[in-house]
Amino acid sequence: MGQRLQRGGSNRHSTANCCLTGPNHSPTQLHGFLAYLLRCCVTHTPYTVYGYQGKQVRDNIHSDDLVRAFEAFFHAPRCGEVYNIGGGRESHCSMLEAIDICERVSGHLLQWTYREQNRVGDHMWWVSDLARFRGHYPDWQITRNVETIVREILAYNAHRWLKERLHAG
């Protein structure tokens, strides 16, 4: 979750997160990969996996879980602490696993290709270590794993994505 600072008599904090997502996420090709990947499955839009043989791993946190983390911090702030926040071990997947989940949940096969060159600035592995945050806020937990998140995104968006696809041509 970043860091909390005190400046000029007011408490401040900055946040750094992993892949933040949820049903209201407006995905694009280079941002919001779970929702974008799912949209590509549903609308039969080709998708490109870049580098690392599709084995790059990201943790994904649902926006509700992140808001609950902020709320826990708000009610019991710990000045000067720095936290990693994300889906952690409960909610992470590789690109190949995400493709499998999206295909299984949507009932559609993804049309995808692979490019050897990874995206500039991309990293192979990111899974947040939530131990420090959980140690300070033991009542907070991840409530949704990747498959649950994908199912929720699909339920909220499939009709809209298909309608947009029909109107696009």
Disulfide bonds with the S-S distance in Angstrom:
none
